[in-house]
């Protein structure tokens, strides 16, 4: 095996399987981000169920909760936001939830290997809710106002695909309250009259 191939393999294993870093216990509320009030940038990905999805088109007509991460270590932050309300989100009519790992553009072999590893570690019922993006991360760093690549980002999109809530990092009580208020307000607007 060539040295750079071994190094790439070891690096990918470390990033995808080990998760060395712990998330920073801070959340920045939506008001600090320029993306709030703007359309979510176009993002194309493939779900673990092999469905091709383009955001925000895939969520039009529904309120969408998105968890976005650039590294596997951010999963703990995603779980902190979503696990306490996973059953509620799944039961809410007119609300959809997606986790979107944004990964660099790897060759097909590495992409398939990474997806296979994720599939084996995620409940098959949730495969349609995990959409992997492989490509240039820079536009999304800029759109999200990324300060730390190791953080996860939690967003709420309205029915038209406009970002109405965006937080970085672990939820604080204030951020969770704001998240719930925005979700409740958008759901009430989404209900048929």
C-alpha positions as CSV (number, residue, x, y, z in Angstrom):
1,X,0.0,0.0,0.0
2,X,1.4,3.4,-0.9
3,X,2.1,5.7,2.1
4,X,-0.4,8.4,1.1
5,X,-3.1,5.7,0.7
6,X,-2.4,4.4,4.1
7,X,-2.4,7.9,5.5
8,X,-5.7,8.7,3.8
9,X,-7.3,5.5,5.1
10,X,-6.1,6.1,8.6
11,X,-7.3,9.7,8.5
12,X,-10.7,8.7,7.2
13,X,-11.1,6.0,9.8
14,X,-10.2,8.5,12.6
15,X,-12.6,11.1,11.3
16,X,-15.5,8.7,10.6
17,X,-15.2,6.2,13.3
18,X,-13.3,7.5,16.3
19,X,-14.6,11.0,17.0
20,X,-11.7,12.5,19.1
21,X,-12.9,16.0,19.7
22,X,-15.7,17.0,22.0
23,X,-18.2,19.7,20.9
24,X,-17.9,23.1,22.5
25,X,-20.8,23.7,24.9
26,X,-21.9,27.0,23.4
27,X,-24.8,27.9,21.1
28,X,-25.0,31.1,19.0
29,X,-28.5,32.2,18.4
30,X,-30.0,32.9,15.0
31,X,-29.7,36.7,15.2
32,X,-25.9,36.6,14.7
33,X,-26.1,34.9,11.3
34,X,-26.6,36.5,7.9
35,X,-28.3,33.4,6.5
36,X,-31.3,33.9,8.6
37,X,-34.1,35.4,6.5
38,X,-32.5,34.2,3.3
39,X,-33.1,31.1,1.1
40,X,-31.1,28.1,2.1
41,X,-28.4,27.6,-0.5
42,X,-28.9,24.8,-3.0
43,X,-27.3,21.6,-1.8
44,X,-27.5,18.2,-3.6
45,X,-26.9,15.0,-1.9
46,X,-27.6,11.3,-1.7
47,X,-29.5,9.8,1.2
48,X,-28.4,6.5,2.8
49,X,-31.5,5.1,1.3
50,X,-30.0,6.0,-2.2
51,X,-32.5,8.8,-2.9
52,X,-31.1,11.9,-4.6
53,X,-32.3,15.1,-2.9
54,X,-31.8,18.8,-3.6
55,X,-32.3,21.3,-0.8
56,X,-34.3,23.4,-0.3
57,X,-36.6,22.0,-3.1
58,X,-36.9,18.6,-1.3
59,X,-38.5,20.4,1.7
60,X,-40.8,22.9,-0.1
61,X,-44.3,23.0,1.4
62,X,-43.0,21.6,4.7
63,X,-41.2,23.0,7.7
64,X,-37.7,21.5,7.7
65,X,-35.3,20.9,10.6
66,X,-31.8,20.4,9.3
67,X,-28.7,19.3,11.2
68,X,-25.5,20.0,9.3
69,X,-22.0,18.9,10.2
70,X,-18.6,18.9,8.5
71,X,-17.0,16.3,10.7
72,X,-18.1,13.1,12.5
73,X,-17.2,14.5,15.8
74,X,-20.1,16.9,15.6
75,X,-22.6,14.0,15.9
76,X,-22.8,14.5,19.7
77,X,-24.0,18.1,19.1
78,X,-26.6,16.9,16.6
79,X,-27.8,14.3,19.0
80,X,-28.0,16.9,21.8
81,X,-30.4,18.9,19.7
82,X,-32.4,16.1,18.1
83,X,-32.6,13.1,20.5
84,X,-34.7,14.9,23.2
85,X,-37.4,15.6,20.5
86,X,-36.8,12.9,17.9
87,X,-40.1,11.2,18.5
88,X,-42.0,14.6,18.5
89,X,-40.4,15.7,15.2
90,X,-41.2,12.4,13.5
91,X,-44.9,12.7,14.6
92,X,-45.4,16.3,13.6
93,X,-47.4,16.6,10.4
94,X,-45.8,19.0,7.9
95,X,-42.4,18.8,9.5
96,X,-39.4,16.9,8.1
97,X,-36.0,16.3,9.5
98,X,-32.7,15.7,7.8
99,X,-29.1,15.2,8.9
100,X,-26.7,16.4,6.3
101,X,-23.0,15.5,6.6
102,X,-21.0,17.8,4.3
103,X,-17.9,15.9,3.2
104,X,-15.1,16.8,0.8
105,X,-15.2,15.4,-2.7
106,X,-13.8,11.9,-2.3
107,X,-13.5,9.3,-5.1
108,X,-16.4,6.9,-5.5
109,X,-14.7,4.1,-3.6
110,X,-14.2,6.3,-0.5
111,X,-17.7,7.8,-0.8
112,X,-19.2,4.3,-0.9
113,X,-17.1,3.1,1.9
114,X,-18.1,6.1,4.1
115,X,-21.8,5.6,3.2
116,X,-21.6,1.9,4.0
117,X,-20.1,2.7,7.4
118,X,-22.8,5.2,8.1
119,X,-25.6,2.8,7.0
120,X,-24.3,0.1,9.3
121,X,-24.3,2.5,12.3
122,X,-27.7,4.1,11.7
123,X,-31.2,2.6,12.1
124,X,-32.4,1.6,8.6
125,X,-35.7,3.6,9.3
126,X,-33.6,6.8,9.4
127,X,-31.6,6.2,6.2
128,X,-33.9,8.4,4.2
129,X,-33.2,11.2,6.7
130,X,-29.4,11.2,6.3
131,X,-28.3,13.0,3.1
132,X,-24.6,13.0,2.3
133,X,-23.1,15.8,0.4
134,X,-19.7,15.3,-1.3
135,X,-18.1,18.4,-2.8
136,X,-16.7,21.8,-2.1
137,X,-17.5,22.8,1.5
138,X,-16.4,26.4,1.2
139,X,-19.7,27.9,0.0
140,X,-21.4,26.3,3.0
141,X,-18.7,27.4,5.4
142,X,-19.4,31.0,4.2
143,X,-23.2,30.7,4.1
144,X,-23.4,29.3,7.6
145,X,-20.9,31.8,9.0
146,X,-18.8,28.8,10.1
147,X,-16.5,29.7,12.9
148,X,-15.5,26.1,13.8
149,X,-15.5,23.3,11.4
150,X,-16.0,20.9,14.3
151,X,-19.4,22.3,15.3
152,X,-22.8,21.2,14.1
153,X,-25.4,23.6,12.8
154,X,-29.1,23.3,13.5
155,X,-31.5,25.1,11.1
156,X,-35.2,25.5,10.6
157,X,-36.5,26.3,7.1
158,X,-40.0,27.6,6.4
159,X,-42.2,26.1,3.7
160,X,-40.5,28.2,1.0
161,X,-37.0,27.1,2.0
162,X,-36.0,30.3,3.9
163,X,-33.8,29.9,6.9
164,X,-35.8,31.1,10.0
165,X,-33.5,29.7,12.7
166,X,-29.8,28.9,12.8
167,X,-27.7,27.9,15.8
168,X,-24.1,26.7,16.1
169,X,-23.0,24.2,18.7
170,X,-24.8,22.5,21.6
171,X,-28.2,23.8,22.6
172,X,-28.5,26.2,25.5
173,X,-31.9,26.6,27.3
174,X,-32.4,29.9,25.5
175,X,-31.5,28.5,22.1
176,X,-33.8,25.5,22.7
177,X,-36.7,27.9,23.7
178,X,-36.1,30.0,20.5
179,X,-36.0,26.8,18.4
180,X,-39.3,25.6,19.9
181,X,-40.9,29.0,19.4
182,X,-39.8,29.3,15.7
183,X,-40.9,25.7,15.0
184,X,-44.3,26.3,16.7
185,X,-44.9,29.5,14.8
186,X,-44.0,28.0,11.4
187,X,-46.1,24.9,12.0
188,X,-49.1,27.1,12.9
189,X,-48.6,29.0,9.6
190,X,-48.3,25.7,7.7
191,X,-51.6,24.3,9.0
192,X,-54.4,24.4,6.5
193,X,-56.9,27.0,7.3
